[in-house]
Amino acid sequence: MSVSDQIAMQLPYLRRYARALTGSQASGDTFVRATLEAALADGELRATIASSRAALYGAFTRIWTTAHVEEATALAAETNRHEMAAQARLSAIAPTHRQALLLTTVEEFSAAETATILGVTPEAVEALIAQAVAEIEGESATRVLIIEDEPLISMQLENLVADLGHTVVGTAATHSQAVDIFEREPAGLVLADIQLADGSSGIDAVEDLLKFGDVPVIFITAYPERLLTGERPEPTYLVTKPFKEATVRAAISQALFFGSSKPLG
């Protein structure tokens, strides 16, 4: 397999991570593109990032860490209100603890791999994760709509949401149920499957919900490759089934941190 093919296999997942970290597809893709451009200009770097997934994420992290404040300023004049707000949030904080949480949960790196990516010790990674978890527990409670047609998964998500201190306003197994519940009980966060019980689409349901106003959305699906295609705007928050509860917690933390997701636009 060629170096370019090895890197290409990991790009959909690096783009997912970049979107979750930056809060927007446009900004996330800017940093992924900068990483690839650096690799094209440096044969040694290109060989390094093709050697392992962790090396690719490490290269991305070095570019993100040294450039994100400047990128926020550059994007502000040409992006929408949500992205400007997201970049303002990022410019005011040190995001290393969120990176550690995303890398070990959503991206499923080990503590040792995460330490290599972030340039810290494994002990420091554990401390960063603990800080991120503490922040999750301290977040303001919100109202959550769950769109999921598998009863056991729906119950698991309900329990997880309740454990985090949030309120479930309802669970829907179909597109129409989701819209009916949201009209009666507007939510501050939506967890949505893609394929629903009656053959309807969770993506279509979310598009209809967003007509009522912007709300963070996390897609949870067994078929992430159907959305990670690069052919259309992709969900900012995408969790793969079967999921680990820590992964969903991390996604919820990110979604509430930015307060918006615009997953389809």
C-alpha positions, 0 to 999 in steps of 0.5 A: 500500500502506498504512503498516500493510500495509508494516509487516505484511510485515516483521513475521514476519522482525522476530519471527524476529530478535527470537526469535534475539536474546532466546532466546525467542518470548515475550520477542522478541514483547514487544519487537516489540509494544513497537515497534508500540505506540510507532509507534501512539502516534507518527505520525512514527515510524510513517511512518519505520518504514514507509519501510524495513526498516532503519528498522523494525529500528532502532526495534526496536533502540532499544527492545531496547537500553534495556529488555532488563535490566528486561525480564529481571527482569519476566519471571523470575517467570513464565517457564520455566527455559530463558527465565530462564537465557536472560535471565540470560545477556543481562543479563550481556553487551553484545549489540551484536556478536551483533546485528551478526552476526545483522543482516548474516547472518540478516537480510541487511542491508548493513554500511551498513544495519546501522550505521544500525540500531545507530547506529554506523559501518560500520567499527564494524560490521565490528569487531563482526562480527569479535568475534562470529566470534572468539567462535564459533571459541572456543565449546566443541565439541559433537555435532551431528545433521543431518536433511537429505534432500538429499545435497549440502546434508547434505555442506555442513552436515557440512563447515561443522560440522566447520570450527567444531570440532564433531562430526557424530554422524550424518546422517538423511534421514527422521524414523525415521532421526533418532530412531534416530541420536539414541537411539544418539548423543545430540547437543548441537545439531540442524540440521533440514530440514522436508520429508524424503525419505519425506514425513515431517516434520522438525518431527515428528522434532524433537518426538520428539527433544526427548522425550529432553531439551532440545537446541538446534535450528536449522531450515533450510528453503526454506519459512520462511513455513510456520512464520512464521505467528504461529499457533503457537509458531515456531522460535527459529532458522530459516534460509532455503534457499538459505542462506549459510554465514555465516547458519548459523554465526550461528544455531549461535552463537546456539543454543550461546550460549543452550544451548537453544531449545525451538523448538516450545513 
